[in-house]
Amino acid sequence: MTPPTSLRVLLLLLLLPALPAAADITIGRYDMASVRDASTLETRVIEDWKPLAKDPALRSKVVEITICEWWPGQKVRLPVAMLAPVGRTCSNVLIENMGLAPKAPMPTGAKLRLLREHGVGLVFVGMVPITDMEPVGRLHLLMEEHFVQTKDTRYTPAWIWGLSDMRALTAAMAEPDVFQPRRVLTTGGSKRGVGAAASCIADDRITAMMPVVAPIIDSPGGPYVEGTQDPVITRMNDEFIAAMTSETGRKAMLVRQKARSDERLTLESVKAAGWSDDEIKAASSLAWEVCRTTNYLDALERRGVDILYCQGSNDNVSPGLIELGEKFPGLPVYIMPGGQHGGAKEAGFTQPVNSQADVDENLHAFAMHHFFDARRLIRSPRIEAKADEGLRRCQVSVSFPDGTEPQSNELHWSVNRHPDYSILMEFDAWQSIPLKKTGKGSYSAEVILEDGAKTVDFISVHRHQEAGVTLTVSSHEVRLER
């Protein structure tokens, strides 16, 4: 479904903010007419509508659809499972993701509550690493080959993940007796958060997004072109893995590193294809352009899109949090201090953001706000920090511009943080103390640091209950340096 040239130019003019020179790298866009064309789904019904065995008041349908013909002769087909209450038409729809097994998942937590108690329709699309998609073990290599040859970021994971969510929505809307969406929320963690953001940015049928542990402002996990990362970071990571005492943990970390590398280009391949240094640099950034929400905030605001990101402070897939706070302090976020992307416990990953109870509750609260106006979506507060010259005594103030007064308010800090993209950053320690109320919607705290502090990062965390629903937000991350 490659867009016509004229349409691509128009989309670029309408949607693309000012970006650095991209040499000959083309930003992959979507032909929305094709995205919404149900006749191209080539739907195969795997299991028609029937009541769920565990809850006969709910029903499900499972199909397989064509996401696109990624290049001539290579169709991408994925399973889609739809869930809805029996005998009701859903005007509110949540797009989520599942594995490749062609069966309806039994939702849990917030998703089950929204379905069962509030009649929110659920649509799950099979979204997995490109290495696991048909043809297994080859699709990612062919994707990389097409990117190298065409210099078009259409041939990237972010592009196809975003399209998957949009095509799943098209499949749901082809069931008008069940789905007549007025509001649509996309969510998911990691690659599924990438898909949630990319689909919401491109598709005005989607009215809200809640990505979890997904990149916001900078590229996830390192440059898209392997071999261009800062050699200091590369050396730090190699030394960290070599020093791991758990052999199981080391193997798990190496598997993770390889999985990331498998979906990226290599420096050798792009140089062999004659790419310039400017093109290599541009590709490392623009490969993720379709999901970089910060470049589209004005357009999303004009559409009235609701946004809430749930991140981990210690997640190298969502780097650039200091820069995010400096440039976009109004973006609603919950940054979990110490929160990690996730991974094997044997490798030390014990605080995965995606499985935290407050993140699940945030989905419930965010959906109750967006679908039913049942509570407010409070904005992230402003945070200001200052310290004496020796970085010993720090004064931190936090304020909600609209006077919001959360019931729980904490200040968290971390000293001498490691750089983004380093594995050590994923294990930085955080401490916390309660914030003291100083006025309406205003709070403060004093932190005394030990000698040796060169930097200190602060994040405030706030839990706000309204109409029996709790929303957890944070300030953005700020840093003081000696």
Secondary structure, DSSP 4 states (H G I P E B T S, - for coil): -PPPHHHHHHHHHHH-------TTPBPP---HHHHT-GGGS--EEEEEEEEETTEEEEEEEEEEEEEEEEETTEEEEEEEEEEEETT--EEEEEEEEE-SSSS-----HHHHHHHHHH--EEEEEE---GGGSSSTTTHHHHHHHHHHHH-BTTSSHHHHHHHHHHHHHHHHHT-TTTEEEEEEEEEEETHHHHHHHHHHHH-TT--EEEEES--SSS-TTS-SEET-S-HHHHHHHHHHHHH-S-HHHHHHHHHHHHHHHHTSEEHHHHHHTT--HHHHHHHHHHTTGGG-GGGGHHHHHHHT-EE-EEEETT-TTS--HHHHHHH-TTS-EEEETT-B----GGGT---BGGG-HHHHHHHHHHHHHHHH--S--PPPPEEEEEE-TTS-EEEEEEE-TT----SEEEEEEEESPPPTT-TGGGG---EEEEPEEEETTEEEEEEEPPTT-SEEEEEEEEEEEETTEEEEEEPPPEEEE-
